[in-house]
Amino acid sequence: MTETESNTYDVVVIGAGPVGENIADRTRAAGLTTAVVESELLGGECSYWACMPSKALLRPVIAQADARRLPGLAQAAGGPLDTPAVLARRDEYTSHWQDDGQADWLAGTGAALYRGHGRLAGPRTVTVTGPDGTVTTLTARHAVAVATGTRAQLPDLPGLAEVEPWTSREATSAKAAPGRLIVVGGGVVATEMATAWQALGSQVTLLVRGKGLLNRMEPFAGELVAEALTEAGADIRTGTSVESVRRENGTVVAVTSAGDRIEADEILFATGRAPRTDDLGLETVGLEPGSWLATDDSLRVTGTDWLYAVGDVNHRALLTHQGKYQARIAGAAIAARAAGDTLLEEPWGAHAATADHHAVPQVVFTDPEAAAVGLSLAEAEQAGHRVRAVDVEFSSVAGAGLYGDGYRGRARMVVDLEDEILRGVTFVGPGVGELIHSATVAITGRVPVGRLWHAVPSYPTLSEVWLRLLEAYRDN
């Protein structure tokens, strides 16, 4: 028999990744008592198995690639990376998978922490089963916020469990580079991990079901990344799916739809994400277990007046920075409703996550980097906008040549011809991740193209690509 305890708070947050932490920070700042429930490590997927470790793995890869483009550094940077040193730095950035620092930060906000598995048990009620089996019942006066994120989704292949495949977690936390690595997928995780492990000593074979890589971006993004991966030694096979997989004497054997037999030491499936809602108690509040949680723009779950879903679990934009943005909006909305204040729910208001619909930025940390915000040309046309795409090569920008010899990259600006504002911007090339915020500001602010003429880029920087884009739009 387990002991049952009961506690009441203004707000209960299930999930203590960056999103849950931000909700708690905002509600505590508003003076609301807040409890946070976490079953794993405080800091969540991003801190230990996604954003931080993956970028720690990729940064030396990108730095070496940049150095190899510069006379005076190219020879010194010509050798292989020190893989153990890279992995050791990765471990530092994950705090060696210890969350003491995160716990100290959360305690500093004044939020109460409950470690264990949290489940809904009816409206405004959460039960937490602790590591020792103790069940604690938490009651929320105003709101429960679900910030449980997602997990890797594996295909239904016979015998897959026995193969012990990698997901994104194993790919970012591996203790050594496998000699041969099969990567299944063509999206962000697949391309980033293929880039990292190919440079860290693995022979990577990338199996892509579709026609190319990064199919949610402009087509040229995936094309340029594929060219670079191929030049780095990776084997990319498009239009290919895995029909079966097994281990033979420790070796992974994958058979493809083309009938090819591919052997490797490990296989990574980067084939999508599923919401962590299957054991959340959704059935106790009339929702379907395992489902994505649809919300309004204040992040309140459809059909409820107390339940919020924030971050990846709502399927609005599966990105850490966008989830943290939603957390700021949700925290403000919860506080306003608790105080009886009128919400500012109009587009771009303080209690509306409008950017989720119009200005979601993303950077893919491959070599070259791919960065985009807003709509692609195809998406804009499908949405019914009358638009024109303007493309320029980064070779027209002096800063690109200075960045590195043989710099290859492209930029696209999608212009709404009715309002003469930007609907989308894509940059592909070394170092372009730091350019995307300027595009995000332009789209979020609905800055007219005519006004952008007066935003003068510094010379000689990569940002001069803005001038080239505006000139191309004017001259055509």
Buried (B, 14 or more C-beta within 10 A) or exposed (E): EEEEEEBEBBBBBBBBBBBBBBBBBBBBBBEBBBBBBBBBBBBBBBBBBBBBBBBBBBBBBBEBBBBBBBEEBEEEBEEEBEBEEBBEBBBEBBBEBEBEEBBEBBEEBBBBBBBBBBBBBEBBBBBBBBEEEEBBBBBBBBBBBBBBBBBBEBEEBEEBEEBEBBBBBBBBBBEEBBEBBBBBBBBBBBBBBBBBBBBBBBBBBBBBBBEBBBBEBBBBBBBBBBEBBEEBEBBBBBEBBBEEBBBEEEEBBBBBEEEEEBEBBBBBBBBBBBBBBEEBBBEBBEBEEEBBBEBBBBBBBEEBEBBBBBBBBBBBBBBBBBBBBBBBBBBBBBBBBBEEEEBBBEEBBBBBBBBBEBBBBBBBBBBBBBBBBBBBBEBBBEEEBEBEBBBBBBBBBEBBBEBBEEBBBBBBBBBBEEEBBBBBBBBBBBBBBBBBEBBBBBBBEBBEBEEBEEBEBEEBBBBBBBBBBBBBBEEE
